[in-house]
Amino acid sequence: MKKYCLTIDLYNDPGLIAAYEDWHKKVWPEVLQSITDSGILNMEIYRFADRLFMIVEADDTFTFEAKAQADATNAKVQEWETLMWQFQKPMPQAKSGEKWMLMDKIFELK
């Protein structure tokens, strides 16, 4: 199993943050299906203030490239992503159109 950690910021507006959290209490079934179809076994999102942190656990077939390619042809996923852009603020280091940024693991206690 592979594990990835990603981050993005939200716009620092309490109303937008509350709305973002509400949307994640009722993620559309088509979006959930696209996640599991890509090989993602578990996904968690945590928030501190306006910073989000996502943990993705995926099987060995998962790649970000394949997920992006599948999502590009899925109208419902594209609709969801457009909706989420009103809440999400790209990290300063993000390239144009880039959202969640992959984080580097710097420590692990075993």
Secondary structure, 3 states (H helix, E strand, C coil): CEEEEEEEEECCCHHHHHHHHHHCCCCCHHHHHHHHHCCEEEEEEEEECCEEEEEEEECCCCCHHHHHHHHHCCHHHHHHHHHHHCCEECCCCCCCCCCCEECCCCCCCC
